[in-house]
Amino acid sequence: MSAPFVLAVSGPPGSGKTTLSHALSERFGGAPVLAYDAYEEITGWPPERVAAWLAGGAPLDAVPVPGLAEDLARLRRG
């Protein structure tokens, strides 16, 4: 049996990430798909906070994604 692995798919809105992810899931026997949108909180930020984040260089590590690291670790463990 192969060791579990994580494959990340990224791209701009409308680029087909969800379609590709679901196709890969089927190809790999129904592998789980974690959608970043289910974790990120930036879309709920007030405009002032988004503006400050952008003005600060938009560091990705400043965007909270609660639960994502834990879910990825759980999947890696199998």
Backbone bond lengths (Angstrom), bond angles and torsions (degrees), N, CA, C in turn:
res aa  C-N    CA-C-N  psi(-1)  N-CA   C-N-CA  omega(-1)  CA-C   N-CA-C  phi
1 M - - - 1.449 - - 1.529 108.55 -
2 S 1.315 117.90 135.89 1.462 122.94 179.71 1.518 110.62 -74.37
3 A 1.335 113.83 151.74 1.466 119.37 174.56 1.519 109.13 -70.55
4 P 1.327 117.75 145.84 1.466 119.87 177.50 1.526 110.35 -63.14
5 F 1.312 116.10 149.41 1.457 120.91 175.88 1.513 108.96 -139.36
6 V 1.311 115.56 160.65 1.461 121.97 178.94 1.512 107.81 -115.47
7 L 1.310 116.43 132.54 1.456 123.14 177.57 1.515 107.51 -119.18
8 A 1.319 116.93 124.45 1.468 121.32 179.23 1.522 109.19 -103.23
9 V 1.313 115.98 138.00 1.462 122.90 177.51 1.516 106.99 -120.10
10 S 1.327 117.14 127.57 1.463 118.90 178.00 1.515 109.87 -133.48
11 G 1.308 115.33 160.87 1.455 122.03 178.97 1.508 109.64 168.63
12 P 1.314 115.71 169.42 1.464 119.34 179.86 1.528 111.24 -70.61
13 P 1.334 116.42 165.12 1.468 119.60 177.67 1.531 111.25 -54.30
14 G 1.317 115.15 137.34 1.460 120.55 176.78 1.516 114.52 79.88
15 S 1.333 117.87 9.71 1.466 119.95 -176.12 1.525 113.30 -86.48
16 G 1.321 117.44 -6.38 1.462 120.17 177.67 1.521 114.80 100.95
17 K 1.322 117.35 17.11 1.469 120.72 -179.69 1.528 111.89 -58.28
18 T 1.304 116.63 -46.41 1.467 120.41 -178.10 1.519 110.52 -65.59
19 T 1.319 116.92 -44.45 1.467 121.11 178.94 1.521 110.56 -60.23
20 L 1.331 117.03 -47.16 1.461 121.23 179.22 1.523 110.78 -63.80
21 S 1.317 117.30 -43.75 1.465 120.88 -179.17 1.523 111.58 -59.93
22 H 1.316 116.45 -43.30 1.467 119.50 -179.75 1.523 111.22 -70.56
23 A 1.326 117.99 -35.11 1.466 120.72 176.04 1.530 110.36 -65.23
24 L 1.332 117.00 -42.67 1.466 120.50 177.18 1.525 111.01 -64.58
25 S 1.318 116.80 -39.07 1.454 120.73 177.96 1.526 110.52 -58.78
26 E 1.322 116.16 -46.48 1.468 120.15 178.11 1.518 110.77 -61.77
27 R 1.324 116.26 -44.17 1.469 121.67 -178.34 1.528 111.44 -61.60
28 F 1.331 115.82 -33.98 1.457 120.66 -179.58 1.530 111.83 -98.65
29 G 1.318 116.79 31.72 1.459 121.30 171.91 1.511 115.98 71.30
30 G 1.320 117.08 34.24 1.456 120.20 177.74 1.517 113.44 83.15
31 A 1.330 116.01 30.34 1.470 120.39 178.69 1.521 109.90 -57.37
32 P 1.333 117.06 146.75 1.469 119.72 -179.69 1.524 112.06 -65.87
33 V 1.306 115.33 147.61 1.468 122.58 176.38 1.521 107.39 -119.20
34 L 1.320 116.50 124.38 1.462 121.80 174.40 1.518 107.23 -106.39
35 A 1.312 116.96 121.40 1.465 121.28 179.14 1.524 109.11 -94.27
36 Y 1.318 116.76 125.63 1.465 122.33 -179.65 1.523 110.89 -54.51
37 D 1.322 116.96 -36.10 1.466 120.98 -178.65 1.527 112.40 -58.81
38 A 1.319 116.77 -24.95 1.462 119.88 179.45 1.524 111.82 -76.30
39 Y 1.324 116.67 -11.43 1.462 120.88 -175.86 1.525 113.91 -114.47
40 E 1.308 117.22 -37.75 1.472 119.56 -173.25 1.514 111.30 -67.59
41 E 1.315 115.09 151.46 1.464 120.30 -178.31 1.525 112.89 -117.95
42 I 1.332 117.71 -1.52 1.464 119.88 -174.23 1.529 111.94 -62.76
43 T 1.333 117.23 -31.21 1.463 118.60 -179.22 1.522 112.14 -66.79
44 G 1.324 117.11 -16.99 1.458 120.73 177.16 1.516 113.51 -95.49
45 W 1.329 116.20 -2.14 1.463 119.47 179.82 1.516 110.76 -69.43
46 P 1.328 117.72 146.63 1.467 119.98 173.27 1.536 109.12 -68.46
47 P 1.336 117.42 152.13 1.469 120.79 -177.13 1.528 113.92 -52.03
48 E 1.326 117.45 -35.11 1.468 120.08 -179.18 1.529 111.21 -64.34
49 R 1.314 115.80 -38.98 1.469 119.12 -180.00 1.524 110.45 -69.49
50 V 1.328 117.25 -39.90 1.466 120.72 177.08 1.525 109.53 -62.61
51 A 1.330 117.02 -43.78 1.467 120.90 179.64 1.527 110.73 -60.92
52 A 1.324 117.15 -42.65 1.466 120.82 178.99 1.524 110.74 -65.03
53 W 1.320 116.52 -39.71 1.466 121.12 178.09 1.519 109.93 -63.00
54 L 1.325 117.20 -46.27 1.466 120.99 178.45 1.522 111.14 -62.68
55 A 1.328 116.58 -43.38 1.465 120.94 -179.76 1.527 111.28 -63.76
56 G 1.307 116.43 -27.50 1.462 121.37 179.04 1.515 113.61 -85.97
57 G 1.326 117.34 10.28 1.462 121.07 178.53 1.507 114.81 96.00
58 A 1.326 117.39 3.73 1.465 123.45 177.30 1.531 113.04 53.50
59 P 1.337 117.21 51.96 1.467 118.41 179.46 1.531 111.16 -67.07
60 L 1.322 116.00 125.31 1.466 120.09 -176.94 1.521 112.56 -64.74
61 D 1.326 117.43 -27.90 1.462 118.13 179.84 1.522 112.75 -74.13
62 A 1.326 116.82 -3.35 1.467 121.02 176.41 1.527 111.89 -91.60
63 V 1.327 117.11 -4.50 1.467 121.55 -179.64 1.530 108.21 -92.70
64 P 1.324 117.75 114.45 1.462 119.24 -179.53 1.526 111.81 -69.89
65 V 1.306 115.39 134.43 1.467 122.01 175.87 1.536 107.93 -132.14
66 P 1.337 115.98 68.14 1.464 119.75 -175.25 1.523 112.46 -58.56
67 G 1.325 113.71 132.42 1.456 119.69 176.50 1.512 115.08 91.22
68 L 1.327 118.88 -20.81 1.468 120.49 -175.42 1.527 111.40 -64.90
69 A 1.319 118.12 -48.60 1.471 120.50 -179.06 1.524 110.94 -59.62
70 E 1.312 116.18 -41.42 1.462 120.03 -179.95 1.528 111.23 -65.42
71 D 1.325 117.05 -43.09 1.465 120.11 179.51 1.526 111.33 -66.01
72 L 1.336 116.96 -39.88 1.466 119.99 177.33 1.525 110.79 -63.91
73 A 1.318 117.24 -43.10 1.466 120.93 178.85 1.527 110.64 -62.08
74 R 1.313 116.49 -41.15 1.472 121.17 179.20 1.536 110.21 -62.56
75 L 1.325 117.09 -41.94 1.463 120.35 178.48 1.527 111.31 -67.14
76 R 1.329 117.16 -40.09 1.467 120.50 178.88 1.529 111.39 -61.66
77 R 1.311 116.33 -34.54 1.473 119.82 179.40 1.526 111.53 -71.92
78 G 1.314 115.85 -16.46 1.449 120.02 -179.48 1.484 110.95 88.58
